[in-house]
């Protein structure tokens, strides 16, 4: 199996690449940080990992990645849209520029790959797109309007695409993650070098999140939640007003 992963250099994306290549699959990764891509390449089995440095929100980078993949005849069976950013756009007040930058990466930077690969998948009559979302898609954040909004938009777009293309053997899967100990997480404490010092007992390890993605690849259902019990509790509390929910969960955040 061939898999294309955005945001592959750290966090969940990095662990997905490790799990897939260890299982004998080929991975093409994209990320903005060349040094981390080079480090990952050294860690993975020889000949199993290809990569291109690039930003999913930049049209020229997208074209360059596609050209390199076509040159090596690498048409993925699965596309994992993992790239994302988590930036404050409401502190000290609303910042439209930051809001749009986050949307360009989290939403448009995912949907562009649907545009790139959908016709190719239809011609082949097979393919799967997986979008990494968050339970933040269901709740607002008083510091980051764009993150919740972009994940909500991506989630609903994928659910619509799943309805439209399942009959064509093209699968669209959305995975809602709860707290995971990634570089973006507000549920961990780090030292000056970025290493995790402590995390909540409810915060999942990235490797377990990656295995949930592999399960989604195999299962091809439209929607997954991980970790199950944490996200179940989150959904059961959907009746609470936003202000009440924010107050209850504030104590678990470390930002």
Secondary structure, 3 states (H helix, E strand, C coil): CEEEEECCCCHHHHHHHHHHHHCCCEEEEEECCHHHHHHHHHHCCCCCEEEEECCCCCHHHHHHHHHHHHHCCCCCCEEEECCCCCCCCCCCCCCHHHHHHHHHHHHHHHHHHHHHHHHHHHHHCCEEEEEEEEHHHHCCCCCCHHHHHHHHHHHHHHHHHHHHHHHHCEEEEEEEECCECCCCCCCEEECCCCCEEEECCCCECHHHHHHHHHHHHHHCCCEEEECHHHHHHHHHCCCCCHHHHHHHHHHHCCC
